[in-house]
């Protein structure tokens, strides 16, 4: 695997977490991992079943989507990953799935409302849903424009990608990111659970109130604030 061995192995391991966590069926998903110093990222090859995927199958591309290592064609979502890496310089990994509850919210074209403390442990806002793509963008460079959808959604809603590490694409599905590929996968699993909890909550009580601000701030800050005390501090 040459000079990209560690990068490809990290990407492979992150991808293999998706079926373990019931976030994908068949080939419905991909994870990438970036090496900023080398200006490349590793990503799952397109259409390869997870049970057949091997570390050496992982494809390495540059930010202009040119293959620099690997014999297979990279994920069809590669241009979306590249756009996000180029525009959001702090992220180290990206995950895309078609997990059931997250996709259901995306297909509803609704943000996931902040209803409880599980949500607040990870976000201080609703999880945004970007509007469906305009026809002229669909007819253009579709995957590149999916990245534009995400960045434009965060700009229009005045959200920070550093604080909110997840998004829904209207009628499509979720993308998540983080400091590395493992954190991106973690965020995908968290998003799916939040999506499920919100759906069930609104089935029980369609008028369920939003979580009050004091609890939002308490739960977010105890994990992420300057005086955070959740966990072992390592």
ZADO-1210 file (C-alpha; in nm, 4 decimals, padded with zeros to 6 digits):
<atoms>
<atom x="00.0000" y="00.0000" z="00.0000" code="UNK" pos="1"/>
<atom x="00.3060" y="00.2210" z="-00.0241" code="UNK" pos="2"/>
<atom x="00.3418" y="00.5497" z="00.1620" code="UNK" pos="3"/>
<atom x="-00.0326" y="00.5666" z="00.2248" code="UNK" pos="4"/>
<atom x="-00.0531" y="00.2427" z="00.4250" code="UNK" pos="5"/>
<atom x="-00.1529" y="00.4031" z="00.7562" code="UNK" pos="6"/>
<atom x="-00.4057" y="00.6341" z="00.5924" code="UNK" pos="7"/>
<atom x="-00.5691" y="00.3513" z="00.3971" code="UNK" pos="8"/>
<atom x="-00.5843" y="00.1240" z="00.7007" code="UNK" pos="9"/>
<atom x="-00.7490" y="00.3961" z="00.9110" code="UNK" pos="10"/>
<atom x="-01.0029" y="00.4516" z="00.6341" code="UNK" pos="11"/>
<atom x="-01.0667" y="00.0778" z="00.5990" code="UNK" pos="12"/>
<atom x="-01.1215" y="00.0326" z="00.9728" code="UNK" pos="13"/>
<atom x="-01.3651" y="00.3242" z="00.9848" code="UNK" pos="14"/>
<atom x="-01.5617" y="00.1894" z="00.6890" code="UNK" pos="15"/>
<atom x="-01.5865" y="-00.1535" z="00.8487" code="UNK" pos="16"/>
<atom x="-01.7575" y="00.0012" z="01.1521" code="UNK" pos="17"/>
<atom x="-02.0605" y="00.0985" z="00.9414" code="UNK" pos="18"/>
<atom x="-02.2097" y="-00.2513" z="00.8968" code="UNK" pos="19"/>
<atom x="-02.1172" y="-00.3402" z="01.2569" code="UNK" pos="20"/>
<atom x="-02.3256" y="-00.0450" z="01.3757" code="UNK" pos="21"/>
<atom x="-02.6186" y="-00.1197" z="01.1409" code="UNK" pos="22"/>
<atom x="-02.5615" y="00.2077" z="00.9573" code="UNK" pos="23"/>
<atom x="-02.5450" y="00.0508" z="00.6115" code="UNK" pos="24"/>
<atom x="-02.6859" y="-00.2342" z="00.4082" code="UNK" pos="25"/>
<atom x="-02.5181" y="-00.3694" z="00.0938" code="UNK" pos="26"/>
<atom x="-02.2917" y="-00.0850" z="-00.0285" code="UNK" pos="27"/>
<atom x="-02.4961" y="00.2108" z="00.1014" code="UNK" pos="28"/>
<atom x="-02.2245" y="00.4258" z="00.2554" code="UNK" pos="29"/>
<atom x="-01.8654" y="00.5443" z="00.2633" code="UNK" pos="30"/>
<atom x="-01.6054" y="00.6934" z="00.4951" code="UNK" pos="31"/>
<atom x="-01.2970" y="00.8958" z="00.4048" code="UNK" pos="32"/>
<atom x="-00.9847" y="00.9931" z="00.5987" code="UNK" pos="33"/>
<atom x="-00.7633" y="01.2899" z="00.5085" code="UNK" pos="34"/>
<atom x="-00.3885" y="01.3516" z="00.5207" code="UNK" pos="35"/>
<atom x="-00.3599" y="01.7306" z="00.5147" code="UNK" pos="36"/>
<atom x="00.0186" y="01.7349" z="00.4887" code="UNK" pos="37"/>
<atom x="00.0146" y="01.5254" z="00.1711" code="UNK" pos="38"/>
<atom x="-00.2990" y="01.6901" z="00.0342" code="UNK" pos="39"/>
<atom x="-00.4843" y="01.3610" z="-00.0167" code="UNK" pos="40"/>
<atom x="-00.7631" y="01.1556" z="00.1340" code="UNK" pos="41"/>
<atom x="-00.8486" y="00.7858" z="00.1362" code="UNK" pos="42"/>
<atom x="-01.2009" y="00.6688" z="00.0569" code="UNK" pos="43"/>
<atom x="-01.3946" y="00.3469" z="00.0033" code="UNK" pos="44"/>
<atom x="-01.4050" y="00.2188" z="-00.3553" code="UNK" pos="45"/>
<atom x="-01.7386" y="00.2451" z="-00.5323" code="UNK" pos="46"/>
<atom x="-01.9850" y="-00.0405" z="-00.5060" code="UNK" pos="47"/>
<atom x="-01.7628" y="-00.2871" z="-00.3186" code="UNK" pos="48"/>
<atom x="-01.9568" y="-00.4921" z="-00.0591" code="UNK" pos="49"/>
<atom x="-01.8216" y="-00.4510" z="00.2922" code="UNK" pos="50"/>
<atom x="-01.7730" y="-00.8242" z="00.3383" code="UNK" pos="51"/>
<atom x="-01.5320" y="-00.8213" z="00.0414" code="UNK" pos="52"/>
<atom x="-01.3512" y="-00.4954" z="00.1215" code="UNK" pos="53"/>
<atom x="-00.9776" y="-00.5130" z="00.1992" code="UNK" pos="54"/>
<atom x="-00.7373" y="-00.2381" z="00.3135" code="UNK" pos="55"/>
<atom x="-00.5551" y="-00.2493" z="-00.0194" code="UNK" pos="56"/>
<atom x="-00.8850" y="-00.1748" z="-00.1993" code="UNK" pos="57"/>
<atom x="-00.9058" y="00.1707" z="-00.0399" code="UNK" pos="58"/>
<atom x="-00.8470" y="00.4463" z="-00.2958" code="UNK" pos="59"/>
<atom x="-00.6369" y="00.7577" z="-00.2323" code="UNK" pos="60"/>
<atom x="-00.7241" y="01.0767" z="-00.4204" code="UNK" pos="61"/>
<atom x="-00.6127" y="01.4390" z="-00.4082" code="UNK" pos="62"/>
<atom x="-00.8447" y="01.7344" z="-00.3484" code="UNK" pos="63"/>
<atom x="-00.9006" y="01.7650" z="-00.7249" code="UNK" pos="64"/>
<atom x="-01.0359" y="01.4067" z="-00.7284" code="UNK" pos="65"/>
<atom x="-00.7341" y="01.2600" z="-00.9094" code="UNK" pos="66"/>
<atom x="-00.6437" y="00.9041" z="-00.8065" code="UNK" pos="67"/>
<atom x="-00.2950" y="00.8854" z="-00.6582" code="UNK" pos="68"/>
<atom x="-00.3090" y="00.5288" z="-00.5215" code="UNK" pos="69"/>
<atom x="-00.5386" y="00.2316" z="-00.5723" code="UNK" pos="70"/>
<atom x="-00.6619" y="00.0241" z="-00.8628" code="UNK" pos="71"/>
<atom x="-01.0356" y="00.0728" z="-00.8130" code="UNK" pos="72"/>
<atom x="-01.2743" y="00.3563" z="-00.8876" code="UNK" pos="73"/>
<atom x="-01.3380" y="00.5656" z="-00.5734" code="UNK" pos="74"/>
<atom x="-01.6810" y="00.6207" z="-00.4197" code="UNK" pos="75"/>
<atom x="-01.9311" y="00.8090" z="-00.6332" code="UNK" pos="76"/>
<atom x="-01.9472" y="01.0599" z="-00.3444" code="UNK" pos="77"/>
<atom x="-01.5760" y="01.1429" z="-00.3656" code="UNK" pos="78"/>
<atom x="-01.6321" y="01.4934" z="-00.5045" code="UNK" pos="79"/>
<atom x="-01.8575" y="01.5752" z="-00.2082" code="UNK" pos="80"/>
<atom x="-01.5855" y="01.4703" z="00.0349" code="UNK" pos="81"/>
<atom x="-01.3253" y="01.6692" z="-00.1601" code="UNK" pos="82"/>
<atom x="-01.5392" y="01.9839" z="-00.1545" code="UNK" pos="83"/>
<atom x="-01.5847" y="01.9632" z="00.2219" code="UNK" pos="84"/>
<atom x="-01.2151" y="01.9002" z="00.2859" code="UNK" pos="85"/>
<atom x="-01.1219" y="02.1988" z="00.0700" code="UNK" pos="86"/>
<atom x="-01.3703" y="02.4343" z="00.2362" code="UNK" pos="87"/>
<atom x="-01.3571" y="02.3138" z="00.5975" code="UNK" pos="88"/>
<atom x="-00.9896" y="02.2830" z="00.6826" code="UNK" pos="89"/>
<atom x="-01.0316" y="02.1488" z="01.0372" code="UNK" pos="90"/>
<atom x="-01.2052" y="01.8208" z="00.9559" code="UNK" pos="91"/>
<atom x="-01.0107" y="01.4955" z="00.9307" code="UNK" pos="92"/>
<atom x="-01.2778" y="01.2442" z="00.8330" code="UNK" pos="93"/>
<atom x="-01.6191" y="01.2321" z="00.6617" code="UNK" pos="94"/>
<atom x="-01.8923" y="00.9680" z="00.6743" code="UNK" pos="95"/>
<atom x="-02.1989" y="00.9238" z="00.4536" code="UNK" pos="96"/>
<atom x="-02.4666" y="00.6603" z="00.5118" code="UNK" pos="97"/>
<atom x="-02.8255" y="00.5826" z="00.4183" code="UNK" pos="98"/>
<atom x="-02.9242" y="00.4834" z="00.7717" code="UNK" pos="99"/>
<atom x="-03.2979" y="00.4439" z="00.8188" code="UNK" pos="100"/>
<atom x="-03.4079" y="00.7144" z="01.0631" code="UNK" pos="101"/>
<atom x="-03.1638" y="00.9767" z="00.9392" code="UNK" pos="102"/>
<atom x="-03.2806" y="00.9218" z="00.5823" code="UNK" pos="103"/>
<atom x="-03.6447" y="00.9350" z="00.6923" code="UNK" pos="104"/>
<atom x="-03.5857" y="01.2827" z="00.8357" code="UNK" pos="105"/>
<atom x="-03.3956" y="01.3850" z="00.5214" code="UNK" pos="106"/>
<atom x="-03.6832" y="01.2655" z="00.3065" code="UNK" pos="107"/>
<atom x="-03.9232" y="01.4670" z="00.5213" code="UNK" pos="108"/>
<atom x="-03.7069" y="01.7741" z="00.4460" code="UNK" pos="109"/>
<atom x="-03.7141" y="01.8716" z="00.8126" code="UNK" pos="110"/>
<atom x="-03.4451" y="01.9650" z="01.0627" code="UNK" pos="111"/>
<atom x="-03.4297" y="01.7252" z="01.3569" code="UNK" pos="112"/>
<atom x="-03.5538" y="01.9337" z="01.6516" code="UNK" pos="113"/>
<atom x="-03.3575" y="01.9528" z="01.9736" code="UNK" pos="114"/>
<atom x="-03.5940" y="01.7676" z="02.2063" code="UNK" pos="115"/>
<atom x="-03.3757" y="01.6084" z="02.4699" code="UNK" pos="116"/>
<atom x="-03.0460" y="01.5880" z="02.6523" code="UNK" pos="117"/>
<atom x="-02.9020" y="01.3132" z="02.4289" code="UNK" pos="118"/>
<atom x="-02.9238" y="01.5574" z="02.1402" code="UNK" pos="119"/>
<atom x="-02.7803" y="01.8393" z="02.3542" code="UNK" pos="120"/>
<atom x="-02.4839" y="01.6242" z="02.4556" code="UNK" pos="121"/>
<atom x="-02.3650" y="01.6606" z="02.0954" code="UNK" pos="122"/>
<atom x="-02.5301" y="01.9714" z="01.9451" code="UNK" pos="123"/>
<atom x="-02.6642" y="02.3052" z="02.0669" code="UNK" pos="124"/>
<atom x="-02.9023" y="02.3402" z="01.7725" code="UNK" pos="125"/>
<atom x="-03.1415" y="02.1417" z="01.5599" code="UNK" pos="126"/>
<atom x="-02.9648" y="01.9092" z="01.3177" code="UNK" pos="127"/>
<atom x="-03.0004" y="02.0967" z="00.9883" code="UNK" pos="128"/>
<atom x="-03.1578" y="01.9591" z="00.6737" code="UNK" pos="129"/>
<atom x="-03.0311" y="02.1213" z="00.3552" code="UNK" pos="130"/>
<atom x="-03.3062" y="02.1833" z="00.0964" code="UNK" pos="131"/>
<atom x="-03.3219" y="01.9532" z="-00.2058" code="UNK" pos="132"/>
<atom x="-03.0811" y="02.0467" z="-00.4815" code="UNK" pos="133"/>
<atom x="-03.1952" y="02.2840" z="-00.7575" code="UNK" pos="134"/>
<atom x="-03.2479" y="02.1312" z="-01.1010" code="UNK" pos="135"/>
<atom x="-02.9627" y="02.3218" z="-01.2634" code="UNK" pos="136"/>
<atom x="-02.7219" y="02.1907" z="-01.0004" code="UNK" pos="137"/>
<atom x="-02.8497" y="01.8340" z="-01.0427" code="UNK" pos="138"/>
<atom x="-02.7831" y="01.8652" z="-01.4154" code="UNK" pos="139"/>
<atom x="-02.4318" y="01.9948" z="-01.3429" code="UNK" pos="140"/>
<atom x="-02.1549" y="01.8434" z="-01.1324" code="UNK" pos="141"/>
<atom x="-02.3945" y="01.6648" z="-00.8965" code="UNK" pos="142"/>
<atom x="-02.1570" y="01.5270" z="-00.6319" code="UNK" pos="143"/>
<atom x="-01.9502" y="01.8480" z="-00.6216" code="UNK" pos="144"/>
<atom x="-02.2735" y="02.0436" z="-00.5822" code="UNK" pos="145"/>
<atom x="-02.3796" y="01.8195" z="-00.2933" code="UNK" pos="146"/>
<atom x="-02.0787" y="01.9564" z="-00.1082" code="UNK" pos="147"/>
<atom x="-02.1935" y="02.3062" z="-00.2002" code="UNK" pos="148"/>
<atom x="-02.5386" y="02.2230" z="-00.0607" code="UNK" pos="149"/>
<atom x="-02.3866" y="02.1382" z="00.2757" code="UNK" pos="150"/>
<atom x="-02.1608" y="02.4423" z="00.2987" code="UNK" pos="151"/>
<atom x="-02.4390" y="02.6751" z="00.1802" code="UNK" pos="152"/>
<atom x="-02.6809" y="02.5252" z="00.4344" code="UNK" pos="153"/>
<atom x="-02.4413" y="02.6002" z="00.7214" code="UNK" pos="154"/>
<atom x="-02.3820" y="02.9522" z="00.5937" code="UNK" pos="155"/>
<atom x="-02.7540" y="03.0278" z="00.5572" code="UNK" pos="156"/>
<atom x="-02.8350" y="02.8920" z="00.9042" code="UNK" pos="157"/>
<atom x="-02.5270" y="03.0605" z="01.0564" code="UNK" pos="158"/>
<atom x="-02.4027" y="02.7312" z="01.1993" code="UNK" pos="159"/>
<atom x="-02.0443" y="02.6333" z="01.2755" code="UNK" pos="160"/>
<atom x="-01.9228" y="02.3068" z="01.1241" code="UNK" pos="161"/>
<atom x="-01.6861" y="02.2821" z="01.4209" code="UNK" pos="162"/>
<atom x="-01.9765" y="02.2683" z="01.6681" code="UNK" pos="163"/>
<atom x="-02.2377" y="02.0888" z="01.4541" code="UNK" pos="164"/>
<atom x="-02.0688" y="01.7900" z="01.2893" code="UNK" pos="165"/>
<atom x="-02.3694" y="01.6488" z="01.1077" code="UNK" pos="166"/>
<atom x="-02.6208" y="01.7418" z="00.8408" code="UNK" pos="167"/>
<atom x="-02.9077" y="01.5961" z="00.6396" code="UNK" pos="168"/>
<atom x="-02.9399" y="01.6474" z="00.2644" code="UNK" pos="169"/>
<atom x="-03.3057" y="01.6874" z="00.1686" code="UNK" pos="170"/>
<atom x="-03.4418" y="01.3720" z="00.0004" code="UNK" pos="171"/>
<atom x="-03.0981" y="01.2117" z="00.0220" code="UNK" pos="172"/>
<atom x="-02.9401" y="01.1331" z="00.3574" code="UNK" pos="173"/>
<atom x="-02.6847" y="01.2197" z="00.6249" code="UNK" pos="174"/>
<atom x="-02.3242" y="01.3353" z="00.6140" code="UNK" pos="175"/>
<atom x="-02.1121" y="01.3646" z="00.9272" code="UNK" pos="176"/>
<atom x="-01.7520" y="01.4658" z="00.9923" code="UNK" pos="177"/>
<atom x="-01.5023" y="01.5010" z="01.2732" code="UNK" pos="178"/>
<atom x="-01.1380" y="01.5298" z="01.3731" code="UNK" pos="179"/>
<atom x="-01.0720" y="01.1909" z="01.2111" code="UNK" pos="180"/>
<atom x="-01.2578" y="00.9108" z="01.0338" code="UNK" pos="181"/>
<atom x="-01.3421" y="00.7331" z="01.3587" code="UNK" pos="182"/>
<atom x="-01.5102" y="01.0468" z="01.4978" code="UNK" pos="183"/>
<atom x="-01.7045" y="01.0903" z="01.1741" code="UNK" pos="184"/>
<atom x="-01.8414" y="00.7356" z="01.2125" code="UNK" pos="185"/>
<atom x="-01.9192" y="00.8014" z="01.5804" code="UNK" pos="186"/>
<atom x="-02.1180" y="01.1081" z="01.4765" code="UNK" pos="187"/>
<atom x="-02.3120" y="00.9039" z="01.2200" code="UNK" pos="188"/>
<atom x="-02.4150" y="00.6548" z="01.4875" code="UNK" pos="189"/>
<atom x="-02.5121" y="00.9377" z="01.7241" code="UNK" pos="190"/>
<atom x="-02.7121" y="01.1082" z="01.4497" code="UNK" pos="191"/>
<atom x="-02.9028" y="00.7897" z="01.3735" code="UNK" pos="192"/>
<atom x="-02.9941" y="00.7437" z="01.7399" code="UNK" pos="193"/>
<atom x="-03.1032" y="01.1074" z="01.7777" code="UNK" pos="194"/>
<atom x="-03.3113" y="01.0768" z="01.4614" code="UNK" pos="195"/>
<atom x="-03.4814" y="00.7658" z="01.5978" code="UNK" pos="196"/>
<atom x="-03.5478" y="00.9238" z="01.9389" code="UNK" pos="197"/>
<atom x="-03.6947" y="01.2366" z="01.7812" code="UNK" pos="198"/>
<atom x="-03.9204" y="01.0326" z="01.5536" code="UNK" pos="199"/>
<atom x="-04.0526" y="00.8223" z="01.8429" code="UNK" pos="200"/>
<atom x="-04.0974" y="01.1260" z="02.0654" code="UNK" pos="201"/>
<atom x="-04.3129" y="01.3014" z="01.8060" code="UNK" pos="202"/>
<atom x="-04.5163" y="00.9838" z="01.7530" code="UNK" pos="203"/>
<atom x="-04.5970" y="00.9765" z="02.1240" code="UNK" pos="204"/>
<atom x="-04.6545" y="01.3515" z="02.1516" code="UNK" pos="205"/>
<atom x="-04.6641" y="01.5563" z="01.8287" code="UNK" pos="206"/>
<atom x="-04.6513" y="01.8689" z="02.0460" code="UNK" pos="207"/>
<atom x="-04.3494" y="01.7635" z="02.2506" code="UNK" pos="208"/>
<atom x="-04.1693" y="02.0794" z="02.3711" code="UNK" pos="209"/>
<atom x="-03.8165" y="02.1671" z="02.2722" code="UNK" pos="210"/>
<atom x="-03.5475" y="02.1232" z="02.5348" code="UNK" pos="211"/>
<atom x="-03.5127" y="02.4435" z="02.7353" code="UNK" pos="212"/>
<atom x="-03.1990" y="02.6487" z="02.6811" code="UNK" pos="213"/>
<atom x="-03.0583" y="02.5990" z="03.0305" code="UNK" pos="214"/>
<atom x="-03.0527" y="02.2210" z="02.9818" code="UNK" pos="215"/>
<atom x="-02.9104" y="02.2531" z="02.6312" code="UNK" pos="216"/>
<atom x="-02.6181" y="02.4581" z="02.7556" code="UNK" pos="217"/>
<atom x="-02.5640" y="02.2399" z="03.0662" code="UNK" pos="218"/>
<atom x="-02.5458" y="01.9151" z="02.8726" code="UNK" pos="219"/>
<atom x="-02.3323" y="02.0505" z="02.5910" code="UNK" pos="220"/>
<atom x="-02.0883" y="02.2329" z="02.8176" code="UNK" pos="221"/>
<atom x="-02.0319" y="01.9448" z="03.0567" code="UNK" pos="222"/>
<atom x="-01.8939" y="01.7454" z="02.7619" code="UNK" pos="223"/>
<atom x="-01.7470" y="02.0185" z="02.5411" code="UNK" pos="224"/>
<atom x="-01.7159" y="02.3420" z="02.7398" code="UNK" pos="225"/>
<atom x="-01.4008" y="02.4927" z="02.8906" code="UNK" pos="226"/>
<atom x="-01.4875" y="02.3389" z="03.2286" code="UNK" pos="227"/>
<atom x="-01.6067" y="02.0041" z="03.0876" code="UNK" pos="228"/>
<atom x="-01.6143" y="01.7261" z="03.3441" code="UNK" pos="229"/>
<atom x="-01.7676" y="01.4336" z="03.1547" code="UNK" pos="230"/>
<atom x="-01.5348" y="01.1332" z="03.1189" code="UNK" pos="231"/>
<atom x="-01.1845" y="01.0822" z="03.2513" code="UNK" pos="232"/>
<atom x="-01.0157" y="01.3881" z="03.1020" code="UNK" pos="233"/>
<atom x="-00.7723" y="01.1948" z="02.8862" code="UNK" pos="234"/>
</atoms>
